[in-house]
Amino acid sequence: MHNDAMNIELLVVPDCPNTRTAADRLHQELDRLDLHDVTFRTRTITSQAEAEAAHFTGSPTILIDGRDPFAEPGRDPGLTCRMYRTPEGLAGVPTADQLRRALADALRDEPVARHPDR
């Protein structure tokens, strides 16, 4: 079942070195889940006030229906680079598997589990 109402945003800071990788991975995983009709928009966060309003804890941040499936409790909003906990260690973007699981969870309208390995 396709979720045409799925709202995805890629939040980044200017000149983030991981913007392209995050966007490419998001496109690939949407295609892999047969969600060719789902698009996302990229929004550049340029001020601390914007970061706080968007609950932006680093670049890149992927919001699915307004939620950050990779949020870590206690992280303060700010204009910074973001690191993701992956099975291989820290990385600048979530793995393809992590992203695919987050998208699939959102499709099922299940709360996204917050596991350190996701």
Contacts in CASP RR format, 6 or more apart in sequence:
PFRMAT RR
TARGET T0000
AUTHOR 0000-0000-0000
METHOD contacts of the structure
MODEL  1
MHNDAMNIELLVVPDCPNTRTAADRLHQELDRLDLHDVTFRTRTITSQAE
AEAAHFTGSPTILIDGRDPFAEPGRDPGLTCRMYRTPEGLAGVPTADQLR
RALADALRDEPVARHPDR
1 107 0 8 1.000
2 34 0 8 1.000
2 35 0 8 1.000
2 37 0 8 1.000
2 38 0 8 1.000
3 35 0 8 1.000
3 38 0 8 1.000
3 106 0 8 1.000
3 107 0 8 1.000
4 37 0 8 1.000
4 38 0 8 1.000
6 35 0 8 1.000
6 38 0 8 1.000
6 64 0 8 1.000
6 65 0 8 1.000
6 106 0 8 1.000
6 107 0 8 1.000
7 63 0 8 1.000
7 64 0 8 1.000
7 65 0 8 1.000
7 66 0 8 1.000
8 26 0 8 1.000
8 38 0 8 1.000
8 39 0 8 1.000
8 40 0 8 1.000
8 41 0 8 1.000
8 62 0 8 1.000
8 63 0 8 1.000
8 64 0 8 1.000
8 65 0 8 1.000
9 40 0 8 1.000
9 41 0 8 1.000
9 42 0 8 1.000
9 43 0 8 1.000
9 62 0 8 1.000
9 63 0 8 1.000
9 66 0 8 1.000
10 19 0 8 1.000
10 22 0 8 1.000
10 23 0 8 1.000
10 26 0 8 1.000
10 40 0 8 1.000
10 41 0 8 1.000
10 42 0 8 1.000
10 43 0 8 1.000
10 60 0 8 1.000
10 61 0 8 1.000
10 62 0 8 1.000
10 63 0 8 1.000
11 42 0 8 1.000
11 43 0 8 1.000
11 44 0 8 1.000
11 45 0 8 1.000
11 54 0 8 1.000
11 56 0 8 1.000
11 58 0 8 1.000
11 59 0 8 1.000
11 60 0 8 1.000
11 61 0 8 1.000
11 62 0 8 1.000
11 63 0 8 1.000
12 18 0 8 1.000
12 19 0 8 1.000
12 22 0 8 1.000
12 42 0 8 1.000
12 43 0 8 1.000
12 44 0 8 1.000
12 45 0 8 1.000
12 59 0 8 1.000
12 60 0 8 1.000
12 61 0 8 1.000
13 44 0 8 1.000
13 45 0 8 1.000
13 46 0 8 1.000
13 58 0 8 1.000
13 59 0 8 1.000
13 79 0 8 1.000
13 80 0 8 1.000
13 81 0 8 1.000
14 44 0 8 1.000
14 46 0 8 1.000
16 59 0 8 1.000
16 60 0 8 1.000
16 81 0 8 1.000
17 81 0 8 1.000
18 59 0 8 1.000
18 60 0 8 1.000
18 81 0 8 1.000
18 82 0 8 1.000
18 92 0 8 1.000
18 93 0 8 1.000
19 42 0 8 1.000
19 59 0 8 1.000
19 60 0 8 1.000
21 92 0 8 1.000
21 93 0 8 1.000
22 60 0 8 1.000
22 62 0 8 1.000
22 93 0 8 1.000
23 42 0 8 1.000
25 93 0 8 1.000
25 94 0 8 1.000
25 96 0 8 1.000
25 99 0 8 1.000
26 40 0 8 1.000
26 62 0 8 1.000
26 99 0 8 1.000
28 96 0 8 1.000
29 96 0 8 1.000
29 99 0 8 1.000
29 100 0 8 1.000
29 103 0 8 1.000
30 36 0 8 1.000
30 38 0 8 1.000
30 40 0 8 1.000
30 103 0 8 1.000
32 96 0 8 1.000
32 100 0 8 1.000
33 100 0 8 1.000
33 103 0 8 1.000
33 104 0 8 1.000
33 107 0 8 1.000
35 103 0 8 1.000
35 107 0 8 1.000
43 54 0 8 1.000
45 51 0 8 1.000
45 54 0 8 1.000
45 56 0 8 1.000
45 59 0 8 1.000
45 79 0 8 1.000
46 79 0 8 1.000
47 79 0 8 1.000
48 77 0 8 1.000
48 78 0 8 1.000
48 79 0 8 1.000
50 56 0 8 1.000
51 58 0 8 1.000
51 77 0 8 1.000
51 78 0 8 1.000
51 79 0 8 1.000
52 77 0 8 1.000
52 78 0 8 1.000
54 61 0 8 1.000
54 63 0 8 1.000
54 77 0 8 1.000
55 68 0 8 1.000
55 71 0 8 1.000
55 77 0 8 1.000
56 77 0 8 1.000
56 78 0 8 1.000
56 79 0 8 1.000
57 68 0 8 1.000
57 71 0 8 1.000
57 72 0 8 1.000
57 75 0 8 1.000
57 76 0 8 1.000
57 77 0 8 1.000
57 78 0 8 1.000
57 80 0 8 1.000
57 82 0 8 1.000
58 78 0 8 1.000
58 79 0 8 1.000
58 80 0 8 1.000
58 81 0 8 1.000
58 82 0 8 1.000
59 79 0 8 1.000
59 80 0 8 1.000
59 81 0 8 1.000
59 82 0 8 1.000
60 82 0 8 1.000
60 92 0 8 1.000
60 93 0 8 1.000
61 68 0 8 1.000
61 70 0 8 1.000
61 82 0 8 1.000
62 68 0 8 1.000
62 69 0 8 1.000
62 70 0 8 1.000
62 94 0 8 1.000
62 99 0 8 1.000
62 102 0 8 1.000
64 102 0 8 1.000
64 103 0 8 1.000
64 106 0 8 1.000
64 112 0 8 1.000
65 106 0 8 1.000
67 106 0 8 1.000
67 112 0 8 1.000
69 102 0 8 1.000
69 105 0 8 1.000
69 106 0 8 1.000
69 112 0 8 1.000
69 114 0 8 1.000
69 118 0 8 1.000
70 84 0 8 1.000
70 94 0 8 1.000
70 98 0 8 1.000
70 102 0 8 1.000
70 114 0 8 1.000
70 118 0 8 1.000
71 114 0 8 1.000
72 85 0 8 1.000
72 114 0 8 1.000
73 114 0 8 1.000
81 92 0 8 1.000
82 92 0 8 1.000
83 90 0 8 1.000
83 91 0 8 1.000
83 92 0 8 1.000
84 90 0 8 1.000
84 91 0 8 1.000
84 92 0 8 1.000
84 93 0 8 1.000
84 94 0 8 1.000
84 95 0 8 1.000
84 98 0 8 1.000
85 116 0 8 1.000
85 117 0 8 1.000
85 118 0 8 1.000
86 94 0 8 1.000
86 95 0 8 1.000
86 98 0 8 1.000
86 117 0 8 1.000
87 95 0 8 1.000
87 117 0 8 1.000
88 95 0 8 1.000
94 102 0 8 1.000
94 118 0 8 1.000
98 117 0 8 1.000
98 118 0 8 1.000
101 118 0 8 1.000
102 112 0 8 1.000
102 118 0 8 1.000
105 111 0 8 1.000
105 112 0 8 1.000
105 113 0 8 1.000
106 112 0 8 1.000
END
